Structure formats: structure tokens, C-alpha cells
């Protein structure tokens, strides 16, 4: 990939095609003009550059900046190969690919490709659970987003929101996603892939905030948009995420069909980690349906995949889901081990929502052991952390579980206060 000047490139490409200066220059320009340009004595105008590029069969910008023909396409394909490597857990190799593409795209003045490379570098941080580092990477990508396709801008918004959900609050994530969605929809025509990607991103934070009506509206909008979308990975991701939240309205058979589509799509695209996400979703759904043995199998598969590829944040999330299933099955020791592992991982990430969930499970296990003091300590800390993270749905659920525990132990006044606290928090956060 050469760093020669415009004149030198003109000369090299002309010679490679077997053309004389007169043959390339005529009829619009003189041989002398071309000779001066090739010698570096004169910079060609945009019009002249376009003329010579057309005669040589190259893109004018490639000729101006010294890019080989098809450089943007080649570098974009390299990013996709890197993403497949990352999904297999080859983190260092993927990071090296993304960094090389970023530097090369900058040298060739391909800002959209450079922007995509920065997004992929954010994926490396996200893969390892480093949310704040990922957020910085997406902010760097955003510096190059002006003029980029809607799908690229949507990628940045979606991933930034994912980080905000974990390090700030569900409300912050929703605001960012809604603003991005409004921007996409203001364009004519709106890009259905970008629209679907942002709608998919809204599902989880709406759920966490307790805005279930808005969540279901978003899913219905997404189902309509999915029929016009073409990016298979994003369609599959939408089906994966939406499936968890519509079991009551769509039924398990229909949702399971969605997950089948998602799993096949990810396998065909060579995205191993994303296949683990489908097992996670299915395990979550089975646990909600009280099919606990099946749920344990699915969540165990997801955990194996995430551990194998080093997807640390997701492995911690699955460990929590599996810990809760083990708790409900009566496998206390495994539940404690999984919840403790996840809590330590989330503490390392400094993510209060995950730490809260670990506290909730360990608190319920302590209550089942009859250690009401330890249960109270852990559940109170879980409530504080859920409030800090703005996770209203789980805050309310934990208050209900804590209240039930207190009632079973004859502490009626304390139980009523906890239940009132949950109701007040949910009501105030939902109004906000």
C-alpha cells in the first residue's frame, strides 16, 4: 500500500496499462500538462483528477490519496473477519486487526472505515466487560460519525447506550437511544436496519425501568420494521432480545421459533458468542415458565460458550441466572458458588446492577438457611445498588421477595415497610 504522490501514481498506473502520456491526456488535456503533473510540478484540479481517474479505471479519491482500488471494501471485509475472530474468543488477534484497519483507514482518509474500526475496538472492550473503556471507544467513533451511513451511527448509539445502562442508568440509556432513533426516523427514507437496531436496544432498558407498556410497543414496532430490514445479524439479535419479553402474549412455541431463526443465523455468520446469547434467552424464558431443569441445561450451555470465548460480562450475567435456577431447585452450594463468582466479577467491573443481583440471590439463600440478619444485610444492599443503577423492575421484585421473607418470619411491620418502599420507588421512577 504505497505512499507515493499523485503524479507518481498517475505515472505508475499509466505505465501498467501500457498508455503513453499523449494517449492518457487526449483529448481533454495536453501531453505537456500530464508530464508536469507526473513530475510533481503541478497539482491536478478536481476536474482533471476525475478525468484521469476515469481513463485509468480507478476512483478519484483512490488516485488522490494513494489507495489501492477497493481499499475501503477490503478493509471493511477485514473488520468482519476480525469480528468473527472476536466472537470465537480470539481477543488479541481481533484487537490487532481492528487497530491495523483503523490506522490504515486514517492514512487512506477513509473516515467511515476508520469509524467502523473504532466501533470494533469498542467491541473488544465490551467483550471483556470493560464498560467504561468501551464507552470511551464509542465516543472516539462518534468523532467520525458525521456523514456516516445511518447504520454506522446507529451502531455507535446502540453500544453507547449498552454501556450507559451498566455504568449509569436505564433512563440514561433510553434517552440516548430515543434521540438516536428520532434522528434515524427523520431521514428520508429511514434506514430500516438502523431503526431495528435501535428498537432492539430499547427493549432491555425499558424493561429495567419498568416501562413495560413502552417495551411492548417497541417490540411490535420492531416486528414490523424487521420485515423491511436486510442485515441478518441485527434481525436475529432483535428476535433474540424480544423473545424474552413476549412469552405471555406470543406463547413459547412462537418465541422458540424466533430463537431458532436467531441461532441458525448466528451459526451461519460464524458468530459463536451470539449463539450463546440465544441459549441465555431461552434459559431465562424456561426459568420464568418454571421449567427449571431445562432452564439449567440452556443456561449451562450459554455459560460454557461465554467462558470459552472470554465474554466476561455476559458470563457473569448467565452465572447469576443459573445461580437463581439452582437456588429454586434446592442446589444451594452451586447457587452460592455461582452467585459469589458473578458478584466478584461485577465488583471488578464496578457495575452496581450486577452486584445487586448477586446480593439478592445470596440474601435469599441466607434467608432460606434461617440467617435473617445476613439476609437483611444483603437484600438491603441489593436495594441500594438497584436504586443506584436505576433498575426499577428488579428493585420492585427484590422488595417483594424481601417482604415475603420477613412475613414468613413474623416480622409484619418490617415487611410492610419494605413493600411500601418498593411500591414508592417503582411509582416514582416510572413517572420519571
SVG drawing of the C-alpha trace seen along z (x, -y; Angstrom):
<svg xmlns="http://www.w3.org/2000/svg" viewBox="-51 -23 60 54">
<polyline fill="none" stroke="black" stroke-width="0.4" points="0.0,0.0 2.0,-2.9 2.6,-6.4 3.7,-7.8 2.4,-11.2 -0.5,-11.8 1.9,-12.4 3.8,-9.2 0.6,-7.2 -0.6,-8.6 2.6,-7.6 2.7,-4.1 -1.0,-3.3 -0.5,-4.7 2.6,-2.5 0.8,0.5 -1.9,0.0 0.6,-0.5 -0.5,-4.0 1.6,-6.9 1.2,-10.4 -0.5,-11.5 -2.9,-8.6 -3.9,-9.3 -4.1,-13.0 -6.0,-13.4 -8.4,-14.7 -9.1,-16.9 -5.5,-17.7 -2.1,-18.1 0.8,-15.7 2.8,-18.5 0.2,-19.2 0.2,-15.5 4.0,-15.4 4.2,-18.3 1.6,-16.6 3.5,-13.3 6.8,-15.1 5.2,-16.7 5.3,-20.2 1.6,-20.8 -1.4,-19.5 -4.3,-18.5 -7.6,-20.1 -10.6,-18.0 -11.9,-18.0 -8.5,-16.8 -8.1,-14.2 -11.6,-12.9 -10.8,-12.7 -7.5,-10.8 -9.1,-8.5 -11.9,-7.6 -9.4,-6.9 -7.4,-4.7 -10.4,-2.9 -9.9,-4.0 -11.8,-6.1 -10.7,-9.7 -10.2,-9.6 -8.2,-6.4 -6.0,-8.2 -5.7,-11.3 -4.9,-9.6 -2.9,-6.7 -5.4,-4.0 -5.3,-0.7 -8.5,0.0 -11.1,1.4 -9.3,0.5 -12.4,-0.5 -14.1,2.8 -11.1,4.8 -10.6,3.1 -14.4,3.5 -14.1,7.2 -11.1,7.4 -13.2,5.9 -15.8,8.6 -13.2,11.3 -11.9,9.6 -15.4,9.7 -15.7,13.4 -12.3,13.9 -13.6,11.9 -16.7,13.9 -14.6,17.1 -12.7,15.5 -9.5,14.6 -9.4,11.2 -5.8,10.2 -5.9,11.2 -9.1,9.3 -7.8,6.2 -4.7,6.3 -6.9,6.5 -9.1,3.6 -6.1,1.4 -4.4,2.1 -7.6,1.2 -8.1,-2.0 -4.5,-3.2 -4.7,-2.2 -8.1,-3.8 -6.8,-7.0 -3.8,-7.0 -6.0,-6.5 -8.5,-9.1 -11.4,-6.7 -13.3,-8.2 -16.2,-5.8 -14.0,-2.7 -11.9,-4.3 -15.1,-4.9 -16.2,-1.3 -12.8,-0.2 -13.2,-2.3 -16.6,-0.7 -15.0,2.7 -12.3,1.7 -15.1,0.8 -16.5,4.3 -13.2,5.7 -13.6,3.8 -17.3,4.8 -16.4,8.4 -14.2,8.3 -16.7,6.4 -14.8,3.1 -17.8,0.9 -16.1,-2.5 -13.3,-1.7 -15.9,-0.7 -17.8,-3.9 -14.6,-5.9 -14.0,-3.9 -17.6,-4.6 -17.1,-8.2 -14.0,-8.2 -16.0,-6.5 -18.6,-9.2 -16.0,-11.8 -16.0,-10.4 -19.8,-9.8 -20.8,-12.9 -21.7,-12.0 -21.5,-8.2 -24.4,-5.9 -27.3,-5.6 -26.3,-2.0 -22.9,-3.2 -24.3,-5.9 -26.9,-3.5 -24.1,-1.1 -22.4,-3.8 -25.7,-4.9 -26.7,-1.3 -23.4,-0.3 -23.0,-3.6 -26.5,-3.0 -25.5,0.5 -22.6,-0.9 -24.8,-3.7 -27.3,-1.0 -24.5,0.6 -22.4,-2.3 -25.1,-5.0 -28.8,-4.1 -31.6,-2.7 -33.0,-6.2 -29.8,-7.5 -29.7,-4.6 -33.3,-5.2 -32.7,-8.9 -29.7,-8.2 -31.5,-5.6 -34.6,-7.6 -32.7,-10.6 -30.8,-8.3 -34.0,-6.7 -35.6,-10.1 -32.6,-11.1 -32.8,-8.0 -36.5,-8.4 -36.1,-12.0 -34.1,-10.9 -35.9,-10.2 -36.1,-7.3 -35.3,-5.9 -32.8,-3.1 -34.8,0.0 -31.7,1.7 -30.6,-1.3 -34.2,-1.7 -34.4,2.0 -31.0,1.9 -32.1,-1.0 -35.5,0.5 -33.7,3.7 -31.6,1.7 -34.6,0.1 -36.1,3.4 -33.9,4.1 -33.7,0.6 -37.5,0.2 -37.9,3.5 -35.3,2.5 -37.1,-0.9 -40.4,0.9 -41.9,-0.8 -43.5,2.4 -46.1,0.7 -43.4,-1.2 -41.4,2.0 -44.2,3.9 -44.9,1.1 -41.3,1.1 -41.3,4.8 -44.4,4.5 -42.7,1.7 -39.6,3.8 -41.5,6.7 -43.0,4.5 -39.6,3.0 -37.9,6.4 -39.9,7.3 -38.1,4.4 -34.6,4.9 -31.9,6.8 -29.0,7.1 -29.3,10.6 -27.3,10.3 -29.4,7.4 -32.7,9.1 -31.5,12.2 -30.5,10.1 -33.9,8.4 -35.7,11.7 -33.4,12.9 -34.0,9.9 -37.7,9.6 -38.4,13.3 -37.6,12.9 -40.3,10.3 -43.3,11.6 -43.8,15.1 -47.1,14.3 -48.5,12.6 -46.9,14.7 -46.6,18.1 -43.5,20.3 -43.8,22.1 -43.7,18.8 -40.9,17.3 -38.9,20.6 -39.3,20.3 -37.7,16.8 -34.8,18.2 -34.3,21.0 -34.0,18.3 -31.5,16.4 -29.4,19.4 -29.2,20.6 -28.4,17.0 -25.5,16.6 -24.1,20.1 -24.2,19.3 -22.4,15.9 -19.8,17.6 -20.7,15.7 -20.1,18.1 -20.7,15.7 -24.0,14.5 -25.2,18.2 -24.5,18.3 -26.9,15.3 -29.7,17.3 -29.1,20.2 -29.2,17.5 -32.5,16.1 -34.1,19.5 -32.8,20.5 -34.3,17.3 -37.7,18.0 -37.7,21.6 -36.9,20.4 -39.8,18.0 -42.1,20.8 -40.8,22.9 -39.2,25.5 -36.1,25.3 -34.2,28.4 -34.4,27.4 -33.5,23.8 -30.4,25.1 -29.3,27.0 -29.7,24.0 -28.0,21.6 -25.2,24.1 -24.6,24.2 -24.6,20.4 -22.1,20.2 -19.8,22.7 -19.8,20.7 -19.1,17.4 -16.4,18.9 -14.8,20.5 -14.7,17.2 -13.8,15.0 -17.0,12.9 -16.6,12.0 -19.5,9.6 -22.1,12.0 -20.6,15.0 -21.3,13.2 -24.8,12.4 -25.5,16.0 -23.9,17.2 -26.5,15.1 -29.4,16.6 -28.1,20.1 -27.5,19.4 -31.1,18.4 -32.3,21.6 -30.1,23.6 -31.5,21.8 -35.0,22.7 -34.0,26.3 -32.5,26.6 -28.9,26.9 -27.7,24.4 -23.9,25.0 -23.9,24.5 -26.1,21.4 -23.8,19.8 -20.7,20.6 -22.2,19.1 -23.6,16.0 -20.3,15.4 -18.4,15.8 -20.7,13.3 -20.7,10.8 -16.9,10.8 -16.8,10.3 -19.2,7.4 -17.3,5.8 -14.2,6.0 -16.2,4.2 -17.6,1.8 -21.1,2.4 -23.8,1.9 -26.6,3.7 -24.8,7.0 -23.5,6.7 -27.1,6.1 -28.4,9.2 -25.6,11.3 -26.6,9.8 -30.3,10.6 -29.6,14.3 -27.2,14.7 -29.6,12.8 -32.4,15.2 -30.2,18.2 -29.2,16.8 -32.9,16.3 -33.6,19.9 -30.8,21.0 -32.6,19.1 -29.9,16.4 -32.3,13.4 -29.7,10.9 -27.4,11.8 -30.3,12.0 -31.4,8.5 -27.9,7.1 -27.6,8.5 -31.1,7.6 -30.8,4.0 -27.5,3.7 -29.2,5.1 -31.9,2.5 -29.4,-0.3 -27.5,0.9 -30.6,1.3 -31.6,-2.2 -28.1,-3.5 -28.4,-1.8 -32.0,-2.9 -33.1,0.7 -36.7,0.3 -38.1,3.7 -35.6,5.6 -35.8,3.2 -39.6,3.8 -39.1,7.6 -36.5,7.6 -38.7,5.7 -41.5,8.2 -39.2,11.1 -37.7,9.4 -41.1,8.6 -42.3,12.2 -39.2,13.4 -40.0,11.0 -43.6,12.1 -42.7,15.7 -40.6,14.9 -43.3,13.0 -41.9,9.5 -45.1,8.0 -44.3,4.3 -40.9,4.5 -42.3,6.4 -45.0,3.8 -42.4,1.0 -40.2,2.9 -43.2,3.5 -44.2,-0.2 -40.7,-1.3 -40.7,0.9 -44.1,-0.5 -42.9,-4.1 -39.7,-3.6 -41.4,-1.9 -44.1,-4.6 -41.6,-7.5 -39.2,-6.0 -41.9,-5.0 -43.4,-8.5 -39.9,-10.0"/>
</svg>
